[in-house]
Amino acid sequence: MKKLAIAAFTGIFLASSAAVIFMQTDYAKELTIKGRQYVQINLHKNWGIRLNLLKGLDLLLGLTLNSELIPFDKAASGVGFDKTKIIDSHSINAMSLQASHFHPVQNTKELRSAMLKAQQGDVILLAPGQYSVLKRLEVRHHGTKKQPIRMISSVPGSSVLKIQNTEGIYLNKSNWHIENIVFNGDCGEQRYCEHAIHIYGNADNTQLINNLFVDFNAALKSNGNYQQTPATFADNVLVQYNDFYNQSVRETTTPATPIDVVGGNNWLVDNNFIADFTRQSTGKISVTYGGFMKGGGSEGVFSNNVVNCAWHLPYQSSLDVRVGLSFGDGGTQQQFCQNNDCYYEHSGGVIKNNLVLNCINDVSIYLNKASETEISGNTLLNSTGIDARFKQTSVKINNNRIEGRIKARENAFISARDNDMVN
């Protein structure tokens, strides 16, 4: 009996140890997340004993998941929007002398008029104050590379556009630079505050620098002008030193992705802070992204950004899925693709030197039909890692620090080396 008891104890100990080790593996973590998502989808579909069993299983699975969030001090990070980048009076005077026309504005009416009048080389200077935007602001003229049209506030954070419409600015002309401005979604119902800026068609060489975007479903949206044949898309766009975040869960059924780019080549999204992008979860999986490029574009770059999937907005449940960065998103319908057939979603894209945090219910980086991609120098923490999906995807994943795993799905090709895989 004594030998039998020792053998039983040894068996239980070994089985328990194996279970503990297994639960620490990436596979077990993914399996637990998927299991909890299944349970939470089916909770409202059952009753009685089945409901109680599902509740118990949900509690048990929740205990096995590490749902603690990594804190992040945005103020100390030096990334994103910077209120100290003030333009002094000497620089403003120089700017006014160099401008083809100088448009100082103090209210929404003057701003709307200036944007319609502004031509190459013009400067629109916003005075401090609040500008209520009940109807989207539009532009009529292109700038040039050498003489862009600049729309700027001299004191970052002092000029606030209170957007009370589906779109704040509709930008369909090239060579516009927008700097130092706060875009605040202020709709009575969140579903109406879709985009702070909608880049449409031939808006090449747009630059968005040191702006603050708060409380939008998809603050920056870019897509093609499909009324033309072939359709035109914005190329060579710079999105740099901006903040994108929401102060509450978005009550919408539309995409909730701060940087939503469909088509276009040579985009650079650099040194931005992107956080708290989520929408209301109603009994099914809701997937949101910090930023994506898709729709057949090429040579896009995400670099030096901080993406915090859960900064101040905790997760609602395992159905609240937030992914950091993506080439491909969930795919694009063929009629909206730049390359006509959507064989690939993005080609030649680069994701480098980013910090991606707290995407606990899924991956930090997701590739969908993303050919000739490079992922390097990133730190990806508190997620399941990286997913590469479909045969069109080919990716080099080098010199990253990754908490999670690297996974090829449905014949994607991955070359990986010199990555620090964190347990």
Salt bridges, closest charged atoms under 4 A:
GLU30 OE2 - ARG405 NE 2.57
GLU30 OE1 - LYS407 NZ 3.78
ASP58 OD1 - ARG36 NE 2.88
ASP122 OD1 - HIS101 ND1 3.58
ASP122 OD2 - HIS103 NE2 3.08
GLU138 OE2 - ARG136 NE 2.80
GLU167 OE1 - ARG136 NH1 2.93
GLU167 OE2 - HIS198 ND1 2.56
GLU179 OE2 - ARG150 NE 2.99
GLU189 OE1 - ARG191 NE 2.76
ASP243 OD2 - LYS74 NZ 2.96
ASP260 OD1 - LYS221 NZ 3.08
ASP320 OD2 - ARG322 NH2 2.70
ASP329 OD2 - LYS294 NZ 2.87
ASP387 OD1 - ARG405 NH2 2.58
ASP387 OD2 - ARG409 NH1 3.01
GLU410 OE2 - ARG389 NE 2.67
ASP418 OD2 - ARG417 NH1 2.87
ASP420 OD2 - ARG401 NE 3.86
